[in-house]
């Protein structure tokens, strides 16, 4: 909060309070209620968007993990099939 002279508050009376209000208003420390509500609504909307993005990301991660599990299973099966094939004669690898 800005340094407010004590004289303004004690001797200023009602005019001191009005001056204090305008000082706070013009320095951005006091906002009208409609501005505060607008800012809060925007923050709530942003939070809802972030939550939706988080849920979509979790679902994508779950699908990716499931696909990876299936791919690993297919790779193991393919490896087992290839190893079970007879080797050509003369191939020592």
C-alpha positions in Angstrom: 0.0 0.0 0.0 1.3 3.5 -0.8 2.7 5.6 2.0 -0.3 7.6 3.1 0.4 10.6 5.4 -1.3 10.1 8.8 -2.5 13.7 8.6 -4.7 12.8 5.6 -6.5 10.1 7.6 -6.7 11.9 10.9 -7.3 15.5 9.9 -8.8 15.0 6.5 -12.2 13.8 7.7 -14.6 12.8 4.9 -12.5 14.6 2.3 -9.5 12.6 3.5 -11.4 9.4 3.0 -12.5 10.4 -0.4 -9.0 11.4 -1.4 -7.7 8.0 0.0 -10.3 6.2 -2.1 -9.4 8.0 -5.3 -5.7 7.4 -4.6 -6.3 3.7 -4.1 -8.6 3.5 -7.1 -6.2 5.2 -9.5 -3.3 3.2 -8.4 -5.3 0.0 -9.1 -5.7 -1.2 -5.5 -9.5 -0.8 -5.5 -11.6 -2.2 -8.3 -15.3 -1.9 -9.0 -17.3 -5.1 -8.2 -18.2 -5.7 -11.9 -14.5 -5.7 -12.8 -13.7 -8.2 -10.0 -16.6 -10.4 -11.0 -15.4 -10.3 -14.6 -11.9 -11.3 -13.6 -13.2 -14.1 -11.4 -15.4 -15.4 -14.2 -12.4 -15.4 -16.6 -10.3 -17.2 -14.0 -13.0 -19.8 -13.5 -13.3 -20.3 -17.2 -9.6 -20.7 -17.5 -9.6 -23.3 -14.7 -12.4 -25.2 -16.4 -10.4 -25.2 -19.6 -7.3 -26.4 -17.8 -9.2 -29.2 -16.1 -10.7 -30.4 -19.4 -7.2 -30.4 -21.0 -5.8 -32.3 -18.0 -8.6 -35.0 -18.4 -8.0 -35.2 -22.1 -4.3 -35.6 -21.5 -4.9 -38.4 -18.9 -7.2 -40.2 -21.3 -4.5 -39.9 -24.1 -1.9 -41.3 -21.7 -4.1 -44.2 -20.8 -4.8 -45.1 -24.5 -1.0 -44.7 -25.2 -0.2 -47.1 -22.4 -2.7 -49.6 -23.6 -1.3 -49.4 -27.2 2.2 -49.8 -25.9 1.2 -52.9 -24.0 -0.4 -54.4 -27.1 2.7 -53.5 -29.2 5.1 -55.1 -26.7 2.9 -58.3 -26.7 3.0 -58.3 -30.5 6.7 -57.8 -30.6 7.3 -60.7 -28.1 5.0 -62.9 -30.2 6.8 -61.9 -33.4 10.2 -62.6 -31.8 9.1 -66.0 -30.6 7.8 -66.9 -34.1 11.0 -65.7 -35.8 13.2 -67.6 -33.3 11.1 -70.7 -33.9 11.7 -70.7 -37.6 14.3 -73.2 -38.8 17.6 -71.7 -39.7 19.0 -72.1 -43.2 21.9 -74.5 -43.4 25.3 -72.9 -43.3 24.0 -69.8 -41.4 25.8 -69.5 -38.1 24.3 -66.3 -36.7 
